[in-house]
């Protein structure tokens, strides 16, 4: 009984794999059709968006740096001075 179950599972696996391979051309044609529907940005939009993104990343890095500096001052220098007993 086990041998029959294993063989049917193997046939199922290979059958699904073969069906997946046969569907590759259909998948490719659908991808090409969807990519034709995409509205691509022109060069000016791409440049503007890239500059805005770079500015945003630099700003976010500066904010994180300030938060890190404040947390370092509080945790490394502030808290130990509370427990120094001086």
C-alpha positions as CSV (number, residue, x, y, z in Angstrom):
1,X,0.0,0.0,0.0
2,X,2.8,2.4,0.9
3,X,4.6,1.9,-2.5
4,X,1.4,2.8,-4.4
5,X,0.9,6.0,-2.3
6,X,4.6,7.0,-2.9
7,X,4.3,6.4,-6.6
8,X,1.1,8.5,-6.9
9,X,2.8,11.3,-4.9
10,X,5.8,11.2,-7.3
11,X,3.6,11.3,-10.4
12,X,1.7,14.2,-8.9
13,X,4.9,16.1,-8.2
14,X,6.2,15.5,-11.7
15,X,2.8,16.2,-13.2
16,X,2.6,19.5,-11.5
17,X,6.2,20.4,-12.4
18,X,5.5,19.5,-16.1
19,X,2.4,21.6,-16.0
20,X,4.3,24.5,-14.5
21,X,6.9,24.3,-17.3
22,X,4.2,24.2,-20.0
23,X,2.7,27.4,-18.5
24,X,6.0,29.5,-18.8
25,X,5.1,30.9,-22.3
26,X,1.6,31.9,-21.1
27,X,3.2,33.6,-18.1
28,X,5.7,35.4,-20.2
29,X,3.0,36.7,-22.6
30,X,0.9,37.9,-19.7
31,X,3.9,39.7,-18.2
32,X,4.6,41.4,-21.6
33,X,1.0,42.5,-21.9
34,X,1.0,44.0,-18.3
35,X,4.3,45.8,-18.9
36,X,2.8,47.4,-21.9
37,X,0.1,48.9,-19.7
38,X,2.6,50.6,-17.3
39,X,3.0,54.3,-17.5
40,X,6.7,55.0,-17.2
41,X,8.0,58.3,-15.8
42,X,9.8,60.6,-18.2
43,X,13.4,61.7,-17.5
44,X,12.4,64.9,-15.6
45,X,10.0,63.1,-13.3
46,X,12.7,60.4,-12.6
47,X,15.3,63.1,-11.8
48,X,12.9,65.1,-9.5
49,X,11.8,62.0,-7.6
50,X,15.4,60.8,-7.2
51,X,16.5,64.1,-5.8
52,X,13.5,64.2,-3.4
53,X,14.3,60.7,-2.3
54,X,18.0,61.5,-1.6
55,X,17.0,64.6,0.4
56,X,14.5,62.6,2.4
57,X,17.1,59.8,3.2
58,X,19.6,62.4,4.3
59,X,17.0,64.2,6.5
60,X,16.0,60.9,8.0
61,X,19.6,60.0,8.7
62,X,20.1,63.3,10.4
63,X,17.0,62.8,12.6
64,X,18.2,59.3,13.6
65,X,21.7,60.7,14.3
66,X,20.3,63.4,16.6
67,X,18.1,60.9,18.4
68,X,21.1,58.6,18.8
69,X,23.2,61.4,20.2
70,X,20.5,62.4,22.7
71,X,20.0,58.8,23.8
72,X,23.7,58.4,24.2
73,X,24.0,61.5,26.4
74,X,21.1,60.3,28.5
75,X,22.0,56.6,28.8
76,X,25.8,56.7,28.9
77,X,26.4,59.9,30.8
78,X,23.2,60.8,32.5
79,X,22.1,57.6,34.1
80,X,25.5,56.6,35.5
81,X,25.8,60.0,37.2
82,X,22.5,59.3,39.1
83,X,24.0,56.2,40.6
84,X,27.6,57.4,41.2
85,X,26.8,58.5,44.7
86,X,28.8,61.7,44.6
